[in-house]
Amino acid sequence: MKEENFVKECLSTQGFLVKKIQETDEQTPDFFVQDKSNSYLIEVKNKIDDLEKKQEWESDLNRGLVVSESIELKRRNRISGIIKSAVNQLDSINTSVDFKVIWFQLSGRNPEADLEIIKATIYGLAQIADLDTFKTKPCFYFGLNDFYNFMSSLDAVVVSTDLKGILFLNDLSPKYDSFRKSMMVSCFQPGVVDPAVEIENNRAMVVRDNNVNRKDKKAVLNHLRKKYNKSKLIDMAKDHFSASFIS
């Protein structure tokens, strides 16, 4: 598959030994990867546009219309389902490895929006505004999130487009401290998102308390207000706008 070849080439050129795992009747991950110190299992997923929406979009463009789109950048159950399936594949191999990674290769018409949606899904991200200062910050683990759900089986998610690649660290993983020192993380710098670093540098908020009901937005906001001693915090929708036309 095209996306698998892309991932293999990316890793091989960085000095990793990449072995394709033989396909069987069982769902298995795509690659066994090694560097001088560590081993990794990687499952590759290709995020593409919905076929019906893509055909409608192309039809409108061919008719000379300007096609605009607004996408809310929030957690999606469909993406979560893909992640769950990928984790099952990573866990299906009875082989001792150091780390497990899911790699999304994006090939839709809005890769930046897709990237943000995946990020929101794995981190339960919300955009929090302080009405006293009129400033906003992202908040990690505000809502339901897959890094918590699969903390023992998933160390990172990579999202790549034709132009860039970003590695999202799971700082809830018990292997977080060792993985962030790995060659794979080094190869993605500066394109690495580490919640612990963002929080330490006061660029983000976080909800660490597992007793807070992530399905109750009001309860999560009250927790944040108390934790940060800010009474006027609200969550805001984050949207991606785009427009296309044929000149």
C-alpha positions in Angstrom: 0.0 0.0 0.0 1.1 3.5 -0.8 1.0 4.8 2.8 2.9 1.8 4.1 5.7 2.4 1.6 5.8 6.1 2.6 6.2 5.2 6.3 8.8 2.6 5.5 10.8 5.0 3.5 10.6 7.8 6.1 11.9 5.5 8.9 14.5 3.8 6.7 16.1 7.1 5.7 16.4 8.0 9.4 18.4 4.8 10.1 15.7 2.5 11.4 15.6 -1.2 10.5 12.1 -1.7 9.2 10.6 -5.2 8.7 7.1 -5.8 7.2 5.1 -8.2 9.4 3.7 -11.0 7.3 0.0 -10.8 6.9 -2.2 -13.6 8.2 -5.9 -14.3 8.7 -5.6 -12.4 12.0 -5.3 -8.6 12.1 -1.7 -7.8 12.8 0.4 -4.5 12.9 2.3 -3.5 9.8 5.9 -3.1 10.9 8.5 -4.3 13.4 11.0 -1.5 13.7 14.4 -1.3 15.4 17.1 1.2 16.2 20.3 0.6 18.1 18.5 0.7 21.5 14.8 0.1 21.1 12.2 -1.9 19.2 8.7 -0.7 18.0 5.5 -2.1 16.6 3.8 0.3 14.1 0.3 0.1 12.7 -0.3 2.4 9.7 -3.7 3.9 9.0 -4.7 6.0 6.0 -7.2 8.8 6.7 -9.1 9.7 3.5 -12.2 11.7 2.7 -15.7 10.2 2.8 -16.3 9.0 -0.8 -19.8 10.4 -1.1 -18.7 13.8 0.3 -15.7 13.8 -2.0 -17.8 13.2 -5.1 -20.3 15.9 -4.1 -17.4 18.4 -3.5 -15.8 17.6 -6.9 -19.1 17.9 -8.6 -19.7 21.3 -7.2 -16.2 22.4 -8.2 -16.7 21.2 -11.7 -19.9 23.2 -11.9 -17.9 26.4 -11.2 -19.1 26.8 -7.6 -17.1 28.0 -4.7 -17.1 25.2 -2.1 -16.8 26.3 1.5 -16.6 24.1 4.5 -16.6 24.6 8.3 -15.3 21.7 10.4 -15.5 21.5 14.2 -12.1 20.3 15.5 -13.3 17.9 18.2 -13.1 14.3 19.2 -14.7 11.9 16.7 -16.1 8.5 17.5 -15.1 7.3 14.0 -11.4 8.2 14.6 -11.6 6.6 18.1 -12.9 3.4 16.5 -10.0 3.4 14.1 -7.6 3.8 17.0 -9.2 1.0 19.0 -8.9 -1.3 16.0 -5.2 -0.4 15.5 -4.5 -1.0 19.2 -6.0 -4.4 18.9 -3.6 -5.1 16.0 -0.7 -3.9 18.0 -1.7 -6.1 20.9 -2.2 -9.2 18.7 1.5 -9.9 18.3 3.0 -12.0 21.1 6.4 -10.4 20.7 8.3 -8.4 23.3 8.8 -4.8 22.1 9.7 -1.6 23.8 7.0 0.7 22.3 3.8 0.7 20.2 2.8 3.4 17.8 -0.1 4.2 15.4 0.9 6.2 12.3 -1.9 8.1 10.4 -1.0 9.1 6.9 -3.4 11.8 5.8 -4.5 12.1 2.1 -7.8 14.0 2.3 -8.5 17.6 1.0 -8.2 19.1 4.6 -5.2 17.4 6.2 -4.8 20.2 8.7 -8.3 19.7 10.0 -7.9 16.0 10.1 -4.7 16.4 12.1 -6.4 18.6 14.7 -9.3 16.1 14.9 -7.0 13.2 15.6 -5.2 15.3 18.2 -8.5 16.2 19.9 -9.5 12.5 19.9 -6.3 11.2 21.5 -5.9 14.0 24.0 -9.5 14.9 24.7 -8.5 18.5 23.9 -10.7 21.5 24.6 -10.0 25.2 24.0 -10.5 27.1 27.2 -11.0 30.8 27.4 -10.5 33.0 30.5 -13.1 35.8 30.3 -11.1 37.9 32.8 -8.0 38.0 30.6 -9.6 37.2 27.2 -6.8 34.6 26.6 -7.3 31.0 25.5 -5.3 27.9 26.1 -5.7 24.2 25.1 -6.6 21.8 27.9 -5.4 18.3 27.7 -7.7 15.4 28.9 -10.7 17.7 29.2 -12.9 15.2 27.5 -12.9 11.5 26.7 -9.6 10.5 25.2 -7.9 7.5 23.7 -4.5 8.0 25.3 -6.2 7.3 28.6 -8.2 4.4 27.3 -5.1 2.7 25.9 -2.4 4.0 28.1 -0.9 0.5 28.6 -0.9 -0.3 24.8 -0.2 3.0 23.0 2.9 5.1 23.5 2.4 7.6 20.6 0.5 8.5 17.5 2.2 9.9 14.5 0.3 12.0 12.0 1.9 12.8 8.6 1.0 14.6 5.5 2.9 15.1 2.3 4.6 18.2 3.9 5.2 17.3 7.6 5.0 14.7 10.3 4.1 15.2 14.0 4.6 12.8 16.8 2.1 13.0 19.7 3.4 11.6 22.9 1.2 9.7 25.4 2.4 11.0 28.7 -0.1 8.7 30.4 1.8 5.6 29.2 3.9 3.8 31.8 6.7 3.9 29.2 6.5 7.7 28.7 9.8 8.5 30.4 11.8 6.0 28.4 10.0 6.6 25.1 10.5 10.3 25.0 14.3 9.6 25.2 14.1 7.2 22.2 15.6 7.7 18.8 12.1 7.9 17.2 11.2 10.9 19.3 14.5 12.6 18.5 14.0 12.1 14.8 10.6 13.9 14.9 12.0 17.0 16.8 10.9 19.8 16.7 7.6 18.2 15.5 6.8 16.5 18.8 3.8 17.3 21.0 4.4 16.5 24.7 1.6 17.5 27.1 3.9 17.5 30.1 6.2 20.1 28.4 3.2 22.3 27.2 1.8 22.3 30.8 5.2 22.9 32.4 5.8 25.9 30.2 2.3 27.3 31.0 1.1 26.9 27.4 -1.7 24.6 28.3 -4.0 23.4 31.1 -4.7 19.8 32.1 -7.3 17.6 33.9 -5.4 14.8 35.6 -8.1 13.8 38.1 -9.6 10.5 37.0 -12.6 11.1 39.3 -13.8 13.9 37.2 -16.6 12.7 34.8 -15.4 13.6 31.3 -18.9 13.3 30.0 -20.1 16.1 32.3 -18.7 19.3 30.8 -19.9 21.4 33.6 -18.2 19.3 36.2 -14.9 19.4 34.2 -15.1 23.2 33.9 -15.8 23.5 37.7 -12.7 21.3 38.3 -10.6 23.6 36.2 -11.9 26.8 37.8 -11.0 25.4 41.2 -7.7 24.0 40.2 -6.4 27.2 38.5 -8.3 29.6 40.8 -10.1 31.2 37.8 -13.8 31.7 38.1 -14.6 32.7 34.5 -13.3 29.8 32.4 -15.4 28.5 29.5 -14.8 26.1 26.7 -14.9 27.3 23.1 -15.5 25.5 19.9 -12.5 25.3 17.6 -13.4 25.3 13.9 -11.5 25.0 10.6 -12.8 27.0 7.6 -11.8 26.4 4.0 -13.0 27.4 0.6 -12.1 25.9 -2.8 -12.7 26.9 -6.4 -11.4 26.2 -9.9 -10.0 29.3 -11.6 
